[in-house]
Amino acid sequence: METPAQQRRHIDVIYNPTAGGRRRRRLQAVIALLQGSGSEVTLRPTSRPGDAEALTRDTKDVDVIVAAGGDGTINEVANGLLGRDTPLALLPMGTANVIAAEIGLSAAPQQIAGTILRGAIKKISLGRVNGRVFIAMVGVGYDARVVAGVNLGLKHLLGKGAYLVEAIIQLIAGADHLLDVTIDGIDYRAASVVVANGRYYAGRYVLDPSARFTQPVLHVCLFERSGRWNFVRYSAALFNNRIGSLLDIRIVTGTTISISGEAGEPVQLDGDVSTHLPAHIEVIPDAINLVMPI
């Protein structure tokens, strides 16, 4: 259920101070609009991984907490908000901004500020894997190996291009390990798995058009075949929004998923590697309040 709001007066912004260029200008423009509206804005910079979650847990007596950063920063804030009623709002400053894309939030400062101030509040489901929650997705296999291997310096320079470079490196390496996947008690095998809470992947590429944050289920995308050629096919289908055209990609909905394979294989949550196999995943219905564009 959506809850329209009066203007939010007490706003905490948790942000990554290393963001530069147009992302810093976007942050500054949004803050100026919030302050110009008469709201009280408190800025809380992060200094290391985990800070956003800790700062969120320490924040009290505010109308909204704004996660200003990429999907990883938003993930940390969501982990800090689990079990609380304080709503989460987004100020997208990342590479892919999957979570912002899912709710239809653009990079325009006016829309971002207007959503923070007066956007509708909606309960959304989260997923949880090995004790950590995620908003958009979990990936295991080729996808997670790319995320684990991407060069952060190159990411700063090239943005999404750094992932393409690492994808080519992983393709050449050809490290394939078949995964055992159990979804609500039914067993499957796959070379790679993406467990999605929403419909988008890596920006606005569609994994499952029927998936929504508000649903009490997760959408499990099983890339069934291993080998370099198959991952070229899968990638081409994904980036042309034609996942549904391939018979060896299966999408199954479920509430409880387990994935096992080579011990220590990385698991990416919302674009950051946060745990390793084996993975135990569950949906948490109506987990947090998210501020949506009107």
GIVENTA-V479879 format. One record per backbone hydrogen bond with DSSP energy under -1.0 kcal/mol. CO is the residue of the C=O (numbers start at 0). NH is the residue of the N-H. If there is no record, write none. Layout:
CO;NH / CO;NH
This chain:
2;120 / 8;39 / 9;62 / 9;63 / 10;41 / 11;65 / 12;43 / 13;67 / 14;45 / 15;18 / 19;22 / 20;24 / 21;25 / 22;26 / 23;27 / 24;28 / 25;29 / 26;30 / 27;31 / 28;32 / 29;33 / 30;34 / 31;35 / 32;36 / 33;38 / 34;37 / 39;10 / 41;12 / 43;14 / 47;50 / 49;53 / 50;54 / 51;55 / 52;56 / 53;57 / 63;11 / 64;88 / 65;13 / 66;90 / 67;15 / 68;92 / 69;73 / 70;74 / 71;75 / 72;76 / 73;77 / 74;78 / 75;79 / 76;80 / 80;83 / 86;64 / 87;290 / 88;66 / 90;68 / 96;100 / 97;101 / 98;102 / 99;104 / 100;103 / 107;111 / 108;112 / 109;113 / 110;114 / 111;115 / 112;116 / 113;117 / 114;118 / 116;7 / 119;291 / 120;2 / 121;289 / 123;286 / 123;287 / 125;283 / 126;133 / 127;281 / 128;131 / 131;128 / 133;126 / 135;196 / 135;197 / 136;269 / 137;194 / 138;267 / 139;192 / 140;144 / 141;145 / 142;146 / 143;147 / 144;148 / 145;149 / 150;154 / 151;155 / 152;156 / 153;157 / 154;158 / 157;160 / 158;161 / 159;163 / 160;164 / 161;165 / 162;166 / 163;167 / 164;168 / 165;169 / 166;170 / 167;171 / 168;172 / 169;173 / 173;175 / 178;189 / 179;259 / 180;187 / 181;257 / 182;185 / 185;182 / 187;180 / 189;178 / 191;222 / 192;139 / 193;220 / 194;137 / 195;218 / 198;206 / 200;204 / 204;200 / 207;210 / 211;214 / 212;124 / 217;253 / 218;195 / 219;251 / 220;193 / 221;249 / 222;190 / 222;191 / 226;230 / 227;231 / 228;232 / 229;233 / 230;234 / 231;235 / 232;236 / 233;237 / 234;238 / 236;241 / 237;240 / 241;244 / 242;245 / 245;248 / 247;223 / 249;221 / 251;219 / 253;217 / 254;282 / 255;183 / 256;280 / 257;181 / 258;278 / 259;179 / 261;264 / 264;276 / 266;273 / 266;274 / 267;138 / 268;271 / 271;268 / 274;266 / 276;263 / 278;258 / 279;129 / 280;256 / 281;127 / 283;125 / 287;123 / 288;87 / 289;121 / 291;119
